[in-house]
Amino acid sequence: RGRALGYTMVLPDEDKYSQTRSQMLDSLAYMLGGRAAEEMVFHDPTTGAGNDIEKATNVARAMVTQFGMTERLGAIKLGESNSEPFLGRDLGHSRNYSEEIAAIVDEETKKLLATAHQEAFEILEENRDVLDALVLELFDKETLDKEQVARIFEPLRRRPERPAWTGSDQRHPSSLPPVEIPQWIRDRTAAQNQQNGLNGHKPEEEAGAVLTPPGSGGDIHGDPGASGGSGSAPGLPPH
């Protein structure tokens, strides 16, 4: 709206204290959706995606240097910074690694962004009818809420779940399922939430809501009922 021309406001359905690697990969594709849509539909990108690219770059670099989410460098913290990569802010950075490692960081960051960019483009190609339906609704109503977007996205074609990732081909994921939260713990949590009014949510929505680690992808990947927690970048279905 206004100088921004258009934007998506995403409010979390629940408190999140961490993100999985798959969720961050989904976020990268989501952030680059507007640029991919410009390329696909108009065949010529604009400066409008500049802030999206900046935020995606910050997240990708954080995956490499802070969260150990690449096989090539592994679980290592590189550099000292006062940054908020998920808010697109970098308040200062001090490098404590070699030029050789710096080059690898750049390569791995670029690889994550290039993969996400391609994924965003392919998702839009697979769902061009959904994209066009969204455009028509925005022309008509200008502003859409969550329920309206969900209705438009009902025909969304879903992708397979992302493959398991352990950071090394020498570490194999366990075939045993995670421990399920016992009912008595869920009941106790429900009672505590009822008393505290946690987050303004209904207690039954909070109690033991997470029984297993988050899925390996957002809504576009695998289970349609999975909560990816992301909304739509301009031109890209929510993840």
Secondary structure, DSSP 8 states (H G I E B T S, - for coil): -GGG--------SS--S---HHHHHHHHHHHTHHHHHIIIIISS--GGGHHHHHHHHHHHHHHHHTS---TTT-S---SEEEEEGGGTEEEEEE--S-HHHHHHHHHHHHHHHHHHHHHHHHHHHHTHHHHHHHHHHHHHHS---HHHHHHHTTT---B-------SSTTS---SS------HHHHHHHHHHHHHHTGGG--HHHHTT--SS---SS-TTBS-TT--------TTS---
